[in-house]
Amino acid sequence: MNWERFKWLIILAFKWSKTTYPKTKWGVRLCLAATVSSFFSFGVLNIQFHNEFFVDTLNLTGQEPSLYSMYLSAFLALLGTALIYSEWNIKTRHTAKVFISGLPNMSDVFPDNILDSTEKAFCREAITLGKPQDSEENIDLQIKRFNAELEVGIFKRFILQDKGQRLYIGGLARIPFLVSYGTLLRNISSDLFYFDKFHQNGEWQLLSNENEKIEILQENEINSVNKNGDVGIVANFTTVIKKHQLPSNMQDYVIELSPSIACERNLIRNQDNLQHISKEIGVIIDKLSALSKCKRIHFFLSVQSALAIEIGRRYQEGTHKNWIIHNYDAQSGIYNWALELSKSGVVKYNK
């Protein structure tokens, strides 16, 4: 074990915040407890007091070490070592890293700074999904790339193959593509960890902050679809979507969702909170799919990247009607194109 790994273990042992290595943390703590226990068992304590104390000397010798203490130290050391080994054995090259790239002139390099200092040793090579864009976007090429990745089973066959246990995923792309990539994560059993780019400091960070328990507020109820069989969801999380920005035929057929606190970029900074919110949205999607004559569910999402991906994980083919995920164009102030998502992949939506 090199010095950096040893130093990381000691730091981890005294780390009170949540870590992605809980067994290792407790394993190191048990080993340290075993060391302290054996330290006192063999009597290295010898303290001399000044004459004015009633007791001149406090002396613990190693002549008669406690047999029970020795057994306890050995047990703690073995248990701690077993915990460390069990986690490291599982994680060795079983951690995958994925970066979704789809915005013009954006780097496609996975941000290794989000990982613990020695976790890189447990990771496979980073995989970039999507089609990196030049100054001009090509949506058709992005669609072609996504459908190809879906066809080959990119996660099961190339990213999480051979017992992949953990997956770090994040990135920047248009909302329709982020949601689409989320659908590829529906049936994976690996532990999933999201990261987002925080706009305050421009850095990539894991969603590991304290859970603020943000809830969803539903502004209205929809019990029918429009004449084309369409119904929709508006999610106001990073900014507020105005009614006039929506297509005219959808303005009266959308459920509006807002957070229980003020809208903000990177609003959700805790993964448990993120998954709770996506689960609530999934329940609403189930209800809309069950509406009489419903053919399609439209999504107008003003959300952070991680939430867009997590919403995609709620897609259920055979249960949900086709999803139409709309893209907002900030320059024109309208939703200018959309993807239609089905079990077969994505196509550009023709209104």
ChimeraX attribute file (.defattr): number of C-alpha atoms within 10 A of each C-alpha:
attribute: neighborCount
match mode: 1-to-1
recipient: residues
	/A:1	5
	/A:2	6
	/A:3	8
	/A:4	10
	/A:5	14
	/A:6	12
	/A:7	12
	/A:8	14
	/A:9	19
	/A:10	14
	/A:11	12
	/A:12	20
	/A:13	18
	/A:14	12
	/A:15	11
	/A:16	8
	/A:17	9
	/A:18	10
	/A:19	13
	/A:20	13
	/A:21	16
	/A:22	14
	/A:23	19
	/A:24	23
	/A:25	22
	/A:26	19
	/A:27	26
	/A:28	24
	/A:29	20
	/A:30	22
	/A:31	22
	/A:32	18
	/A:33	17
	/A:34	23
	/A:35	16
	/A:36	12
	/A:37	18
	/A:38	20
	/A:39	16
	/A:40	17
	/A:41	22
	/A:42	17
	/A:43	16
	/A:44	13
	/A:45	13
	/A:46	11
	/A:47	10
	/A:48	11
	/A:49	12
	/A:50	9
	/A:51	9
	/A:52	7
	/A:53	9
	/A:54	8
	/A:55	10
	/A:56	12
	/A:57	13
	/A:58	11
	/A:59	12
	/A:60	16
	/A:61	14
	/A:62	14
	/A:63	9
	/A:64	10
	/A:65	15
	/A:66	15
	/A:67	10
	/A:68	10
	/A:69	17
	/A:70	18
	/A:71	14
	/A:72	16
	/A:73	23
	/A:74	17
	/A:75	15
	/A:76	22
	/A:77	21
	/A:78	16
	/A:79	18
	/A:80	24
	/A:81	18
	/A:82	15
	/A:83	20
	/A:84	21
	/A:85	15
	/A:86	14
	/A:87	15
	/A:88	16
	/A:89	12
	/A:90	15
	/A:91	20
	/A:92	16
	/A:93	20
	/A:94	21
	/A:95	26
	/A:96	24
	/A:97	22
	/A:98	23
	/A:99	21
	/A:100	23
	/A:101	25
	/A:102	27
	/A:103	20
	/A:104	16
	/A:105	13
	/A:106	15
	/A:107	15
	/A:108	21
	/A:109	14
	/A:110	21
	/A:111	19
	/A:112	13
	/A:113	12
	/A:114	16
	/A:115	14
	/A:116	13
	/A:117	13
	/A:118	14
	/A:119	18
	/A:120	16
	/A:121	12
	/A:122	17
	/A:123	20
	/A:124	18
	/A:125	14
	/A:126	18
	/A:127	16
	/A:128	18
	/A:129	19
	/A:130	24
	/A:131	22
	/A:132	20
	/A:133	20
	/A:134	12
	/A:135	9
	/A:136	9
	/A:137	15
	/A:138	14
	/A:139	17
	/A:140	11
	/A:141	14
	/A:142	18
	/A:143	20
	/A:144	16
	/A:145	15
	/A:146	21
	/A:147	17
	/A:148	13
	/A:149	18
	/A:150	19
	/A:151	11
	/A:152	11
	/A:153	13
	/A:154	16
	/A:155	19
	/A:156	16
	/A:157	10
	/A:158	12
	/A:159	20
	/A:160	21
	/A:161	13
	/A:162	11
	/A:163	14
	/A:164	23
	/A:165	19
	/A:166	22
	/A:167	22
	/A:168	20
	/A:169	23
	/A:170	24
	/A:171	28
	/A:172	22
	/A:173	20
	/A:174	16
	/A:175	26
	/A:176	26
	/A:177	29
	/A:178	27
	/A:179	28
	/A:180	29
	/A:181	22
	/A:182	20
	/A:183	24
	/A:184	21
	/A:185	19
	/A:186	14
	/A:187	10
	/A:188	15
	/A:189	13
	/A:190	16
	/A:191	11
	/A:192	15
	/A:193	17
	/A:194	23
	/A:195	22
	/A:196	23
	/A:197	20
	/A:198	16
	/A:199	10
	/A:200	8
	/A:201	7
	/A:202	9
	/A:203	12
	/A:204	18
	/A:205	18
	/A:206	20
	/A:207	21
	/A:208	18
	/A:209	15
	/A:210	14
	/A:211	14
	/A:212	13
	/A:213	14
	/A:214	17
	/A:215	15
	/A:216	20
	/A:217	13
	/A:218	15
	/A:219	9
	/A:220	9
	/A:221	10
	/A:222	16
	/A:223	12
	/A:224	17
	/A:225	22
	/A:226	17
	/A:227	10
	/A:228	11
	/A:229	14
	/A:230	22
	/A:231	28
	/A:232	24
	/A:233	22
	/A:234	22
	/A:235	23
	/A:236	21
	/A:237	25
	/A:238	19
	/A:239	15
	/A:240	16
	/A:241	17
	/A:242	12
	/A:243	14
	/A:244	10
	/A:245	14
	/A:246	20
	/A:247	13
	/A:248	10
	/A:249	12
	/A:250	16
	/A:251	17
	/A:252	16
	/A:253	19
	/A:254	27
	/A:255	20
	/A:256	20
	/A:257	19
	/A:258	19
	/A:259	19
	/A:260	13
	/A:261	13
	/A:262	12
	/A:263	16
	/A:264	15
	/A:265	16
	/A:266	19
	/A:267	19
	/A:268	28
	/A:269	22
	/A:270	19
	/A:271	22
	/A:272	16
	/A:273	19
	/A:274	22
	/A:275	17
	/A:276	15
	/A:277	20
	/A:278	20
	/A:279	16
	/A:280	14
	/A:281	17
	/A:282	18
	/A:283	11
	/A:284	14
	/A:285	21
	/A:286	16
	/A:287	12
	/A:288	26
	/A:289	19
	/A:290	13
	/A:291	15
	/A:292	11
	/A:293	14
	/A:294	20
	/A:295	19
	/A:296	21
	/A:297	23
	/A:298	22
	/A:299	23
	/A:300	24
	/A:301	25
	/A:302	21
	/A:303	21
	/A:304	21
	/A:305	24
	/A:306	27
	/A:307	27
	/A:308	22
	/A:309	27
	/A:310	25
	/A:311	23
	/A:312	24
	/A:313	23
	/A:314	22
	/A:315	26
	/A:316	17
	/A:317	13
	/A:318	9
	/A:319	11
	/A:320	20
	/A:321	22
	/A:322	21
	/A:323	26
	/A:324	25
	/A:325	27
	/A:326	23
	/A:327	20
	/A:328	22
	/A:329	11
	/A:330	9
	/A:331	6
	/A:332	9
	/A:333	12
	/A:334	16
	/A:335	16
	/A:336	13
	/A:337	17
	/A:338	24
	/A:339	25
	/A:340	20
	/A:341	26
	/A:342	19
	/A:343	12
	/A:344	10
	/A:345	19
	/A:346	22
	/A:347	16
	/A:348	15
	/A:349	13
	/A:350	8
	/A:351	6
